[in-house]
Amino acid sequence: MDRLWAPWRSKYVKSKKDKGCIFCTKPKQKKDKANYIIKRRKHCFAILNIFPYNNGHVMVAPYRHVSDLDDLKKDELVEIMELTQEIIKKLKQILKPCGFNCGFNLGEVAGAGYADHLHIHIVPRWQGDTNFIPIIGNAKVIPQSLDDLYKRLRTEKK
């Protein structure tokens, strides 16, 4: 059996969590730059993951606090998928990844850090992006700052 080692994630696991749901509180603060909200739509928004698995790790979530795909209204579901598609196109243009991992972690047992508010993860991948640094050095190399990525995702044309 193969194992995916992600020791850099221990910082997130051990960190003190914000009170409440980040997918509810961050959009209400109207501080998109400080909160790394890169796109807003009528029913959903895209936000950079501040503890990314890889450079360019984005999450798309509805504004409405729902935990199950069955609870989404049709217009929310369509808009989430359209925004996911738009973010992937933009990441392809800016970061030129070889592929993506995209998906929902539905439920705490499935790995959802915020199990009560569903969101889709978009994780760019590159050939050879797994290496020895996380294992030997207990560190993950993220080659771009969140501030720089935020700026590029907000300003570069589609």
N, C-alpha and C positions, 0 to 999 in steps of 0.2 A: 504494500500500500504506500503510495506517495503521500508526503506530508507537506503542507504549506507552512513554512515558518515565518512568522511576522513579529519578531521581538520588538521592533520599534513601536508597535501598537500598545505595548505595556504602559507607555506614558499616558495614553488615552484611557486605558482600563483603570489605572490607578488614580487618574486625575479626579478632582472634585467636580462633580457634574453641576451644571447650571440648574437652578430650580425651575421647574416647569419644562415645557417642550420647546426646544430651539426652533422647531418648524412653525410654532405659533408665535413665540415671543420676538424672534429676529425680524420677521417682516413687519410687525406692528411698530417697531422702533423707528422705522423710516431712516435708518442709517445704513444704506446699502453698501457703501464703501467699507465702513468699519466692520460690517457683518459679512462681507464678501458675497452679497447677493448680486449675481451678474445679470439676471433677466427676470422681469416680472411680466406676467400675463394676467388675464382676468381671473382665472381660477387656480393658477399655480405659479411657482417661481423656481429659479435655479440658483443654487448656492454652492460655493466651493467648500469642500470638506477640509477643515483646518487640521485634521489628523489624517492626511491622505495615504492611501495604499500606494499610489503612484502620482507623479506629477500630472496635474490636470484632472484630478478626481473631483467630480461634480455630482451633486445630488439634486433631483427634481422632486418637488413635493407640492401637494395641494395646500391652499391656505386653510381649508376646512380640516379639522382634526378628526380623521378617520383612520381605522387600523386595518381594514380589509378591503381588497379590491372590489368585493361585492357591494361595499358601501359607497363607492364612487358613483356620482351621477355621470351620465354619458358624456356631457360636455366637459366635465373634469377629466375623465379618462382620455378622451380625444386630445385635449389640450396638453396633458402630461406627456403623451406620446409624441405630439408635434414638437413640444419644447425639447424633449429628449433628442429627437431627430435634428433639430436646429443646433443644439449644443454639440452633438457629434460632428456635424458638418464644420462647425467653427473650430473644434479641437483638431480635426483633420487638417484644416488650413493652417492653423497656428503651430501645432506641435508635431504634425506628421507621424502619428503613431502607425504601427503595423496592424493594429486591431483594437478591440475593446472588450471588456467584461461589462455587461449591463444587467442589472437585476434588482429585484425587491427582496429584502430579508423580512418576510412576514412572520412576526412573532418573535419573542425573546429567544426561544430555543433555536430559531433559525439565524440568530446572530444580530438581530435588530437592536441597536443601541437605544432607539426611541420606538419601541414596539407599538405604541398606541397611535403613532402618526406615520402612516406609510410614506415611503419615499423610494425613488429608484436611484441606484448608484450607477454612475458612468465612469469607468476606470480605463483610461488609455493604456495600451500595452505595446511594448516594443520587443522585437526579437532579442533575446538575451538580457531582458530587463531584470531577471533574477540572477543574483550573483552571491559571492561569499561575504560581502561587507556586512549584511545583517547578522550573519552567523558568527563570524570572527570578531567583528568590531562592535556588535550589538547596536548598530546604527543603520538607518535607511538613508540612502542618498537620494534626495529630491533636488534636482538640478535647477529649480527655478523658484523664486520666492512667490508666496501667495499674492503679494502686492503687485508684482510684475505680471503674473498670470491674470489677475483680476483686470488690470489696466488693458492688457491685450485682448481679453475676451469682451470687454466693454467697448473698445474703440475700433478694432479691425473690422472691415467690411465682411459681409457674408460671402 
